[in-house]
Amino acid sequence: MTTGTSEATAAKGVNEWPTFAAPSDVERIESVPLAERDLPATTYQVLKRAAEAWPDRIAVTVMPEAARWSEVVNATYDDLLTMTDRVAKALVRRGVTPTTPVGIIAPNCLQLVPAMLGAQAAGIAVPLNGGLTSEHLATLIERSGVTHLIVASPDLDEAIWAKVVELAANGLAHNLYLLDPTEGTRAKDARLDRVATEYLFEAAQTEAPGFEDPHRSGDVAAVFHTGGTTGIPKLAAHSHANQVTDAWLIAADSTTDGDEQATIFAALPLFHVNALHVTMLAPMLKGQRVVWAGPLGFRDPSLYSEIWKIIEHFSVATMSAVPTVYAVMAACPVDADISSMRVAVVGASALPAAVRTAFEEHTGVPLLEGYGLTEGTCASARSFVSDPRPGSVGKRLPYQPMRVVDVAADGSWVDVPAGGVGTLLIGGPTVFAGYVTGHDPDGFVLDYLDKVRDGWLDTGDLARIEDGFVYLTGRAKDLIIRGGHNIEPAAIEDALLLHPAVADAAAVGRPDPRAGEIPVAYVTLTAGIEATETELEAFIAVSDLEPAAKPKTVTIVDALPVTDVGKPYKLALRADAAIRAIEDALRESAGITAVDGSVVDGSVHITVHTAPDADPVEVRKRLDEYAIASEVVES
């Protein structure tokens, strides 16, 4: 393998990275127009450049499962390009065109990486969460127009395969292509005889390497569903330019500069935009190696007893995960040399101060927050080791301007003075291509559905910007974020309204030190019909809701709070839920006289009143386990 000048020459622009290590670098990077950065036009071109520059470097290392982390399978960049070429050609031979949506339902495995890249090269990838119910998957398949479906074989994921069989029985799973586990043999499954299938990589093996990329930068590369484990989410379309640009901005981080072969650890599922951009496309731009955990990823309990050994063995430099993962890691004894770790990145939900402190003190590794959303492609803000701002999600990425606005009565936007709280807007080349609302002969019909105006994306988040750093203060939407997964309150509310005693229902997130938030519900009762909270909790526990969405408690109230104009006011319920959470957390603490909650600038603020005999250090420690603003006041 050659290095140095020859590598840079082989892949023009790939190695020409600006310094991006401090907040002031944002404006300096922007002094060079993005068009002059010589970015690849498509995601396929990202891989092709990498394979031309570093053919013999290991691109991906995949574990069959966390407990067998030493039994990995490697693929070089040349291997990955060859596999992707063959998958893309096989799909084209079977009727996939540049506007054909190709569904993907599978856990992480070696074959999934080239399958994802090949689907984007031949057509449009539509990765779906295999944890969704069959009904939700059916709705997304119908809405996206998927007729080609890459799925987990029964040996790779039995639960997903059972759903695919059900989809096939209902006429919704056509042109099925199976993925094998990273390692293992195939077991005979009688259901395979009842469903028309091909093993994707067997079909692709007959294709010759080499592929003529049919896409342009503005073409749709992939469609991601915006929700998590519940509700029927929207389908957000990303162009190739969206994905390549955001991946480049992520890769531009100078944390691993000087070590282009730095290793990234990946365990988030590839139906998540973070996994695709942070741990697949961005490393390709620098020729870096990605070590993928087994199919269960961070959901595999056995991963945490091995995580430090994995980091030492593969010299992992960085990783990306949700707060709950770092909370668990902070409690795992460090039984290996983890000096290779330079930084850990966290996002998807609010980071409790206690989790940050515990992880950093336990490991000596900086834990940096980032911010992004599916409609912004992936990442829009990052933090810096050189300039930590606790409580902030970081400064905007280059070429992604941000504004904070008030939404006027007529729906217009009015800029908020610096430091003021309002709705956060994002502009620039990573603003998504639109929501899928239909189909025509040319492909998807896309519509911003008033999410984007004049190039500005309404994030739905409330924030303030101070000294260029973004501080989130709440959510304009009422999504509940449990361990990084979005839960639509409406799904919980609709399920509760099926009970004859429930007249009205509202679901909100209750602060939780491990999951960030857990769903809880408030209901009013129908006149003349009695029910207890215990009965309603038992009713919802056996509902069709996804497990993550089932509320921990159901509280009966006389009336649900509303605003002066009669609209539901969930902030009051979120404040009540936060009070109850903190009361429970401090139940064994001496000297607590009262816990109050208020809404300040759209976010919940907790005040704990204490007697002189209270231990303020212990109280503060408990409060810091929660990602909510709080103060302790001695009465």
N, C-alpha and C positions, 0 to 999 in steps of 0.2 A: 504494500500500500504506500502510495506517495503522499507527501505532506507539504506544507509550506506554500510557496508561490504557485506550484503546479496545481494545487487544490483550488486556490483562489481563482486561477485562470480558468480552470475547468468549469467553474460555476460562477459566472460573472455576478457580482453583487451579493452572493451568499455570505461571504466573509467580511463584507464592508459594513461593519457595525459602528454606530455612534456610541459614545459614552452615555449611559443612562443609569446613573447611580445616585443622583441628588435631585431634589425638586426643581432646581434652576435649570436642569438639563432639558426639561420639557420644551421651553421656548427656544432653546438653542437648537434642538432637533428640528423644530418646526421651521427654522430659518431656511432649511432645505425643503423645497416642495416635495410632497409625497410622490408625485409623478416622476421625480428624478431619482427615486430610491431603487429603481429597477427590480420591483417585486415580481415574482412569477405571476402569470395571468390567472392560473387555476390551481386548485389543490393538487391535481395530477402533476403539474409542472413543478410544484414544490418537491414532490417525491423524485421526479426525474432529475432535477438539478442535484439533489442530495446523492442520488445513485451515481451520477456522473462524477461528482466531486469526491465522494468517499465510498466507493463500491464495496470495499472490504470491511468497513466499520460495522460493528453490530448495531443494528437499528432498534430491534426489539428483543427482549428477553422475557419469556412468559413462563410462569409457574403453573403446573397442573392444578395445584391447590396450595394454600399457605403452608400447611404442615410438611409439604414436599418441596420446599423452596430451593433446595439444592439440586433438584431434578429438572432443571429448566431446559427449555428449547430456545435456541437463538436463531435469529434471521438477520443477515447483513442487509445493507441498503440495496445492494444488487439483488439479493433474494427477494426482498419486499417488492421491488419494482417488477421483477419477473412474475411474482404471484399476482400482483395487481393487474398487470397487463393481461394475464391469462383470464382472470376473473372478468375484467371488462370485456374482453373479446367473447367470452362465453355468454355473457349477458346480451351483448349486441347480436350474436348469432341466434339468440332466442327471442329476439324482437324488441329489445330495449333500445330506445332512441334517446337523444339528449334531453327530451322533455318527458320521458317515462319515469314515474315515481317507482322506486324499488324499496319496499318495506324491509326492515331488519329487526328481528326480535330474537336476541341471543345475549347471553352473558359474555363477559370478556373471555377471550381465548385467542390463541395464535391466529386462527383463520379469520377472526372477526376484523382484524386490522386491515388486511388487504381486501376483505369483502366490503368494508366501509369505503375505502379508497376506490375500489373498482366500481362500486355502485355510483359514486360521484363522478367517476371518469366516463362511464357509459351513459348514465342517466342522471337521476336525482335521488339521493339517499333519503330515506324516511325512517330513521331509527325510532323504535317504539319501546316503551318500558314494559318488559315482560311481566312485571309485577301487577300491572293493571288487570282488571277483570276481563273476561272474554267479551262481555258486552261493551266495555269501553274500547277495547282493541278493535272490535267490529266497527264501532262508530268512527274511529280514527282511520281505519282502512277504507271505509266507504267515503269519508270526507276527503281523504287524500287521493283517492282514485288508484290506490295500489292494486296491481294485478300480478306483479312479480314479488315474491316474498322469500327472503333469506332468513332461515329460522334455525334454532337450536335443535339438533337431533335428540332423540330420547336419551342417548348416552350422555349428552352434554347437559341437558336440563329437562328433567322429566315433567316438571310443572308447566314449563312453557310448551313442551310438546303436546301435553294434554289439551291445552288451550288451542293450539294449532289444529288438532284433530277436530275439536268442536267447531272452529271457524270453517274448516273444510266441509264439515257436515252441513253447515249452513250456507255453503256456496260462496264463501268469502276468502278462501285461501287457494289461489290459482298459481300455477308455475312456482312450485315450492322447491327451494334449494336448501339442503341441509348442511350444517356445519358440525364438524367432529370436535370432540374434546382435544385439548392441547396434547394430551397423551392418553392412551388407553385403547382397548379393542371395542369393536361394535358388538352389541348383544342383539340377538334377533328379537324384533318387536312386531307382533302380529298386526299392529295398527298400520305399519308401513305398507302392508299389502292392500289396505283400503284407501290409501291416499296416494295420488300420483306425485312422486318426488324424484329428485336427483340429488346426489351428494355433490355440492358445488365444486369442490376441488378435484373430484374425479372428472367431472365434466370439463373443468378448465384445464386439466393436465394435457389434453390433446391439442390445446392452442399453442401457437408459437409465441415466444416473447416479442415485445414490440407492440405499441398501440398508438394510433393516430388520434390525438386528443381533439374531440369535436367541439369543445366548449370555448366560449369567450368569457372574459372577466365578469361581464354583467349577467351571465346566465345563472339560473338557480342551481346551487350545488347540493343543498340539503334542506329538508323541512323538519323542524323540531317542534314537538308539542310543548307548550309553555307551562303546563301544570305538572304536578308531581304524582302522587299516588291516588288522588281522588278527583271527582268532577270530570267533566268533558272539556279538556283544555283546547285552546286555540292552536292552530298550526302556523308557525312563524317560518317564513322562507328566508334563507341566507343565500346571497349570491357568492360566487367564487371570490369576487373582490372583497366582500365582507369578511370572509373567513381568512383569506391570505393576509389582508391588512391587519386584522386583529391578532393573528398568529405572529406576524412580524413585530407588532408592538409588544407582545408578551415576550417574545424571544430577545428583544432589544435590551431587556433587563441585564445590567452589567454584573449581576451577582456571580455568575459563573464565567466571566471573562477571564481569559488566560488559560482556560481549560475547556476547549471545545468538545472534548470527549467526556465532560461531566455527565453523571448519570442521574436521571430523574426517576422517582418512584411513582407508579400510577396504580390506583385501585378504585377510582370512581368509574361507574358504568358508562359505556360509550354512547348511550342515548342521552347523556348529559353534555351540554355544550362545553363545560370545563374539561371533561376528559378528551374531547376531540381537539380543542384548541391548545390547552395548556400542556397536555401530556402526549399529543400526537403530532399536530402540525407544527407547533412552535419548535420542539426539539429537532424536527427534520430540517428546519432552516439553518441550524447550526451543526448538523451532523451528529447530534447527541444520541446517547443510548437511553432507552426507556425500559425499565423493569416493571412488568405488569404482574400484579398479584393474580391469584386464581379467580375462577368465575364469581365467587361470592364477594371478592374485593374487601372493602372495609367492613362488610357484614359478616365476615368469617371470624368467629371468636378465636380460633387458633392463630390468627394472624398476630394478635397482640402479644402473645408469649414469644413470638419469633421476630418481632419487628426490628429490634435493635441489632440482632444477628444479621438480618437481611440488609440493613443499612451498612453495617461493617463489611459484609462479604462483597457487596456490589459497589462499595464506595459511593453510596447515594449522596448527592450534593443538595437536592431539594425535593420537595413533595408538595402536593396541594390536597387539602381535605376540608371537611366541615368542622365546626367547633366541637361537636360530640366526639369525633375521632381523637382530637388532641386532648380532650378531657380524659379519655381512657388511657392514651399514651403517657400522660403525666403521672398516672398511677402505676405504670409498669416499671419495675426495677430495670435500670440501664445495666445490662449484663454484657455489653460489648463496647468496642471502640467506635464511637460515632463522630469522630473528629472530622470526617469528610462532609458532614452536614453543615451547609453554610446558612441556610434559611429555610423556614417552613412557611407556606402561604395558606391563608385561611379565608373562606368566604362563604356565601350562600345564606348565612343567617348571622344574627348579631353575636359578637364574641364577648362573653362575660369576662370582666377584668380578672376574676379569679382563675379562669382557665388560662389566660395569657400568662399571668404570674406563675402559676403552677408549672406550666410547660417550660417556660424559659428558665426558671430556677432549677427544674428537674434535669434539663438537658443542656443548658447553656446555648441553645439554638434560638435565634430571634424568630418570633412568630409575627408575621406581617399580614395585616388585613388588606383585602382587595374588594373591589365592587364591580358588579356587572349584572346583566340580565340578558335573557335570550333575545329580546328584541334589539339589544345593542350588540348582538353577535355573541359576545362572551364577556370580555374584560373592558372596563372603562376607567378604572382608577386603581392606583397601587400605592403602597407605602414604601418607606425607605429605611434601611438600617441606619443610614447616616443622619436621619432626621425623624426620629420616632414621634408620633403624635397620638398617644393613647386616646381611644374614643373616636378617632377618625378612620374612615375607610381608605384614606389616601388622597393623593392629588390626581387629577385627570391625566389620562394618557395623552401623548402627543397626537395632534390632528383631531382630537375629540373635544371640541369646546363644550362648556357646561354653563347653564344659567339656572337661576332660581326665580320662580315667578309666582305671583298670586293669580288665581283663576277668578276672574270677575264674574258678576252675575250673568252677563251675556255669553260667558264661555271664553272670552278673550284673555290673553295673557298680559300681565303687567309685571315688569321686572321688579324684584324686591331689592332694596338697598343692601349693600355688602353686610354680611353677618345676619341678615334677616332670614326667617324661616319661610319656606314656600315649597312648591312642587319643583322637583329637580328635572331639568331638561338636558338632553345630550344631542349633540349634532355631529356631523362628520361622516366619514366613509364606512363606519361600522354600523350605522343605522340600518336595520334590516330591510328586506325588499317588500315586505307586506305580509298580511295574513292570507292564507288560502281560503277563498270564499266560493270557488267553483272551478269549472274547467271549460275550455273551448278547444278548437282544433290546434291551437298553438301551444297548449299546455295549461298551466295553472292560471286562474284568474286571481289576481292579488289586489288587496285593498287594505289601506292603513287603518280603516275603521276609526278615524279621528285620533289615532294614537300618534300620528306624525303630522305636523303642520309646518310648511315652509322649511322642511328638512330637519325640524327639531322633534326629537322623540320625547314624549311624556312618559317618564319612568314610572309614575304612580307612587313614587317615594317622596316623603317630605324631608327636606334637608336645609342646612345652611352651609355657606362656604366662607371660611375664614382663612386669610393668608393663603388662599389657593387650595386649602384642604377641605374635603367634604366630610360633613358630620351628619349622619342620618338621624332624624328625630322621630320618625314614625312612618307609617304607610298610609298613603291616600286610599289604597285598597285595603280590604279587610282579610287578606290572605293569612292563613296560619302557617308558619314555617316550622315544621317539626324535623329537626336533624337535617336541615337542608332541603327537605321535600315540601313542596307547596300543597296545601290542603285548602280546597274551596269550602268556605263555610256553608254555602248554599246546599252542598250535598248532605251535610249533617242536618241542617235545618229541614230539608225536604224529608229526610228519613224520620225525624221526630214528629213531623206533622202527620205522618201516617197513623200515629196513635190517636184514638178518638178523644182522649182527654186533653190533647195539646191543641190550644187555640193559636198560639204563635210561638216562634222559636228563634233564637239567635245564638250562633256559635262564635266564640272568640278564642284567641290563644292565651293560655295561662303560662306565665314565665316558669321555666324549668331549668335547673342547673345542668342537666345532661343533654336534653333534647333542644334547648333553646326555648321552645314553646310546646305545649301539649294542648289539644283541643278540649274545651269545656263548653257546656251549653246552658242557656237560660231559657225557661219556657213560662208561658202563662197558660192557665187551664180553661177549658171550655166550661161555661156556666152549666151547673147541674151535673157535671161528671167529675168524680173524684179520682185522684191518683197520687201516689207518693213518689218522692224522688228515687227511692230504691226500685220501685216498679218501673219507672221510666228508664233508669240505668240498665236494668235487666232487659228491657225491651230493645234498647239501642244496641246492647251487646251482642244480640243475635241477629241484627239487621244485615243487609247486604253491603254495608259500608266496608271499605278496605280497613284492615286492622289499625293502621296508623291514624285513621280518621275517627275512630270510635271515641267519643268524648269520655274523659276520665270521670267527670261528674256532670250531673244534670241538676240544676238549681231552679226551684219553682219561685217565681216572683209575681207580685200583683200586676205589674205592667212593665213592658220593656221600655227603656228610655228612648225619647225622640227629641229632635231639635225643635226650635221654635216654629219651624214650618212643617213639622210633622214627619220629618225623615228619620229613619232609625239612627240612633247615636251609639255606635258600638264602643266608642272610646270610654264611655262611662262603664260599660261592662268589662272592658279590658282593665280598667282601673280597679274594679271590684275583684276581678280574678287575680290581679297582682297583689292586692291587699291580702286575700285569702292565702295565696302562695307564701307570702312573707310571714304571715301569722303562723302558718304551719311550720315554716323553717325555724322560727324563733320560739316555738312553743316550750322548748326545754331551757331556754335562756332566762336567767334571772333578771328582774328589774325592768321588764318591758311593760310599759303602761298603756301604750296605744300604737296602732299602725294606721296611718292615714294615707290616702292616695288622691292625687289631683292630676289634671290634664294641663300640661304646659307646652305651648307651641306644638300641639298635635301629638305629644308623647306623654306616657304615664310617668309620674314622679311620685316616689314613695317617701314618706317621712315616718321614721320610727322614734317614738317618744320613750325616753328611759328614765328610771329613777336613779338616784345617786349610787345605789348598790349594783347597777348594771356594769358589765365589762364591755366598754366601748370597742376594744380591739376585737373581742370575740364576735360582737354584733356586726362590726364592719366586715369581718372575714366572711360571715354568713351572707351578708348582703352582696358582697362582691362575686358570689357564685352565680348571680343573676344578671342578665344583660339589660338592666333597667336603671334609670337614674334614681338615686336614693340619698338620703341624708339621715343622720342621727342627731336628735335634739334632746338634751337633758331637761326634763320637766322641773 
